[in-house]
Amino acid sequence: MGATTKPVIVRLPAEIQAQLGVKSNTPMQLSIRNGRIIIQHTATDRINHNRLFLIWPLIAALITTIGSYIYWLSKGLTYVPLSGDVSVASFIIGIGVVTGVTLFTAFFIRSRNDDQGRFSSRIYWRNLPVIIISFTIMLGLALLGITWLLGTLFPGATFDAFTAALILLLLTFIADAFMVAAAITINATILIQLLTTVIITGVVVAMAANGERRWWQHNLSFLGTNMASNSWQFNLTLIITALLMVALIDYIFVTLRERYPENRRLIVLRILLTLISLEVACVGIFPNNAASHFLHDQAAGLLIMTMVVLIIGVRWLLPNSSREFLITSYVVAVLLLLLDLGFRFFKYPSLTSFEIQAFILAFGWLLLLFNRLQALMAQGVMRWPVVIRRLH
């Protein structure tokens, strides 16, 4: 049975409407999932139905801005520099991270306890620190990037204390509002997009930062060594990617376990994906320096082996695998094999080219696999538009 265009009319007593936080003629969405009927706000309306979405970020930004303004005046800073130890940039980063993460955590826990089939309600408490740490690091990097860009565009700029406070208020409010919105609307699709954005952006930024050092004459791992400029960016990108993968894997397989209880193939698939995420983290934790060269090579070797096993075994591990996905998987496996043989025996392509091409193929295939798992989660879910009306 497919979705109908005619909305389903659900009549509820006034006290139940008040308990649910809805009014008459409020547009809702009805879903049938795992033998249960779920009526909830549509995804686009989650923020609109949360009255405190913009209030708390504004309150946090105002309080911290007023406190900063008073602090500057007490130190005799009638003019505040844009960059430096005590500057607009340092206050934006410090205050933005603290208030943003605090609001993100509060709204995330609140939405997690909202038992309406939401994404966050399926996250175990053991993964809550992973989500919070990932978003904390990403917020810090984003604020670092924004303030660095402002410092580059306006070198040596200073502002009077009031103007500096306005800049601080605006950027802190934007950061806080973004974090609250992320906590409310986060789902599997957003995590996959975030995973893609983080790793691509992090690697590209690391490449650009080391352009003058001609990193391509060495290898891709050079970007994480102590010979590279800001190697922590490359290594941190890998660690964040691994954290996001752990959270995404846990959510996907918790949901799939409801549809496929005690499915051994899915258990093996989950173990392999978790191993891949841990191996990615180890590549970042143990950069290709002299002291950790052995551990780096071991982690990278295990990562390649696990990927090969996963690609070959996906035919038996993934339920309802489509013919197109299997063909794509085998094409990726053949291309990876050809790249490996070409590099080992003919030294073509070069080491750097081999690593980049292998990375693109492997990571692209992983994204396809996550999309297939997401489609598997959605199978059997039916939705109709619902309008709530009072029971007379």
N, C-alpha and C positions, 0 to 999 in steps of 0.2 A: 504494500500500500504506500503510495507516495504522498508527498505533502500537498494539501489542498490550498486553493487561493482564498476560500471563504474562512474567516476566522471562527474559532471555537468560542462559544459564549459560556463563561463559567460564572455562576451566581454565588456570591459569598455573603454571609452575614456581616454587618458593620464591624463587630468586634474582631472577626477574623481578618478583615481588611486592615484594621488598625494594627493588629499583631504582625501582619506581613509587611506593613508599611506601604500599602497601595491604596489607590482611590478608585472610584467608579470610572470606567472607560480608560483605565491605565493600560497601555499596550504591553503585553507580556509575551512569553514564548513557552509553549508546552512541548516537552520532549518525552519520549518513551525510551528509557535506557535501562538495560539489564532487568527488564520486567517491572520497572518502576515508572510512574508518571511524575515528571518534574515540571513545575511551573516556576519560571524565574524571569527576571528582567533580561532583555536581549543584551548581547555583548556591548553594543554601542551605547546602551543606556546605563551601564553600570556606574560610570562616573556621574552622570546627570542625577542619578538617584541617591548619590552620596553627597549630602548637603555640606559636609565638612571638607570637600575636596580642595577648595581654594582657601577656606577660612584658616585652617591650621598652618599651611605654608605662609600665608600672609602674616599671621600672628608671630610665628617663629622668626620670620625675616625682620619684622618691625622691632621685636624685642632685642634681637642680636645687633641690629643696626644702631639702635639708640644706645645700647651698651658700648658699642665700638666708638660711637661719636663722643660719648662722655669720656672714654678712655683716652682718645686722642687729645681732647682738650685738657685733661688732667696732666698729660705729658708735655703740654705746650706745643703740640703739633697743629698749628693753624693751617699748614699745608702738608698734605700726605702724598708721598711719591707713589707712582703706579706700581713700580717693582722694587723689591728689596726685602730685607728681613721684617721691618715694620712698614707695611705698605698696603695698598688696596688689594693687590694680588694675594698677599699672604693671608689677609683676613677673609677674602672670598674663598680661598681653598680650605682654610681651617674651619671656618664657620659653616660653609656650604656642606662639607663632608659630614660634620657632626650633626647638624640639624637635618640634613637630607637622609642620612642613614637612620636617625632616630624616628623620623616620620615614616620612612619606608618600613621599618620593622614593626611599628605600631599598627599601621594600616594593613600590612601583610598578615600579621597574626589575627587581626580582626576579621579580615576576609577569609582566612583559613578556618576560623571557627564558625563561619557562616555555611551551614550544611545545605547547600543548594546545588551540589554537583559541580562546584567551581574547581578550577585547576588547583588552587592553593590548598583546598581542603583535602587533597589526595597526597600532599607532601608529608612524609613522616617528619617528626621533630628532629631526627638525626640529620636531615638534609636542610633544615632551616638555617644553620650556620653557613652552609655552602652557598645558599642563595644570597644571604646577607653579605658575606665576604665578597662574592662576585660583584654584586652591585656597588659595594663600597669601593672596591678597586676601580671599577669603571667610572664611577662618579668622580673619584679623585683624579683619574687620568683625564677625564673630560674637562674638569676645572683647570687642571694644569695646562692643557692644550689651549683653552680659551685665554687664560691669563698670559701665556707665552705669546700667543698671537697678538694680543693687545700691546704687550711690551715691545714686540717687534715693529708693530705699526706706529706706535707712539713712544720711541725711545727717549728716556729721560723725562717723561711727562710727570707733572705734579698737579694736584688739585687742592682747592681749599677744602676744609674739613666737611662742609655741608655737601659740596658736590661729590666728594669721595663717599660720603654716607649714602647718597642717592644711588651711585653706581653699585655700592655694596648691597643696598636694599633690592635693587632690580635683579642682579645676578643671583643673589641668594634665594629670592622668591622663585625665580625660574627653576633653579636647581631643586628646591624643595617641592615645587609643584610637579616637576617631572618625576621625582622619586615616588610621590604619592600616587600619581597616575599609573606608574609602572606597577606598584603594589596592588592596585585595584584591578587592572586589566590584564595582568600577566597570564599567559596560557602557553600551551605547547608550541603553537605557531610562532609566538613572539620569542620564545626561547631559542627556537631554531634560527630565526632571523638574527637574533642577538649573537648566537654562536658564530654565524657566518660573518657578521659585521666585525666582531671582535678579532677573529683570527686574520681576516683579510686586512683590516686596518692596521693591526699591530705589526704584521709582517711587512706591509708596504712602508709604514713609517720607519721601521728599522732599516729597510733597504735604503730609503731616502737619506736617513741620518748618516749612513756609512758610504754614501756615494763617493766621497773624496778618498776613502780608504780602499776603494776598488775591491769590495767584498767578493764580487763575482769571480775574482782570480783565485779565491781560496775555495770556499764551499758555503752552503746555506747555513751550516752550523756556526760559521765564523761570526754571524750576527749576534750570537749569544756568548761569545768568549770575551775575555778581559782585554783583547786587542781591539774590540769594536767600540764605537762610540755609543754610550747609553745602552749597553748590552742588556740591562735589566728590563728594558721595554720588550725585547724579543722573548726573553725567558718568562717574564710576567704574562705575556700574551698566551704562551703555551699553558701556563698554570691556570689562568682564568678559563681558557677553553676547556681544560680538563674538568674544572669544577662545574661549569655549565653542563658538560656532557653527563657528569655523574647525576646531577639533579634531573636532567631531562630523561635519562635512562630509567631512573627510579620511578618517576611519574608515569612514563609510558607503560612499564611492565607491571606496576601496581594496578593500572587500569585494565591491561590485558589479562591479568590474572583473574579478574572478575568474569571475563568472558571465556577464558581458557584455563580453568583451575587445574593446578598440578600438571601443566603441560611441560614435559621434560625438554622438548625441543626449544621452547621459549626460555626455559631456565638456562640452557647451554648458550643460547644467543645472548641472553642478558650478561652472563659471565664473560663472554668474549668481548662484548662492547665495554663492559666495566674495565676489563684488563687493558683495552686500547686507551681508555681515558686515563688510567693510572700510568701507563707507559708514556703517554704524551706529557703528563705532568713531570715524570722523571727526566725526560729529555730537557725540560726547562729547569728543573731543580739541580741537575748535574750537567752544567754546560761543558762544552768541548775544550776545557782548559787542561793543562798538564796534570793537575791534581785529581781531576774527576773524569779524565779521558776514558778510562776503562768503563766506569759506570755509565757514561754517556753512550758509548758504543754498545754496551749490553742492552740498555733501554731501547735504543734505536733499532737494534737487531731484533729484539723481542717484538717491537711494534710492527715491523715488517712481517715477521712470521705470523703474528696474530691476525693481521689484515689478510694475508694469503689464506689462512685457514677459514676465516670468516667469509671471504668472497667465494671460495670453493664450496663451503658447506651451507651457504644461504639457501640453496635449493631444498635442503631437507630441514633446515631450522626455521624458516619463515613460512607460516601457514598461508595458504592461498597466494603463493607467489605467481605473479603474472609472467607470461611468456616474454613480454618486452623487457621486464626488469631482469629476468634471468639472462637474456641475451646480452643486455647492457653489462651485467656483472661479468660474464665470460669475456666480453670484449675488453673490459678494464683489466681483467686478470692477464689476458694475452699481451696487452700493451705494456703492463708492468714487467712481465717476463722478458719481452723484447728489449725494453730499456735496460733491464738488469744485465742481460746477456751482451748487449751492445757495449755497455760501459766496461764490463769485466774483461771481455775478450778483444774488443776493437777500440776501446777508449773513446767510443763515440756513442752517445753524446758525452760532453765533459761532466765532471763530477757535479758542478753547480747546476748545469742544465738538467742532468739526471735527477737531482734532488728536487728541483722545482717542478718538473713535469710529473714525477712520481707523487709529490705532495698534492698537486692539483687533481690528479686522477683519483687518489685515495680519498681525499677530503670530499671531493665532489660525489664520489660513490657513497660515502657515509651519509651525506645529506639526502641522497636518493633513498637510502635505507630508512632513515628517520621519517621521511615523507611516507614511505610504504607502511611503516609501523603506525604512523598517525592515521592513515587511511584505514588500516585494520581496526584501530580503536573506534572509528566512526561507523563501521559497518553495523547495520541493524538499528541505528539511531534515527528516529522519525520525529519531525518537528512540524507544528502547526502554529499560526499566529493566534494569540489568545487576547480577549478583551475582558477585563474584570468588571462585573456589574453587581450592585447591591441586591441581596435577596429580599424581596418585598414580603 
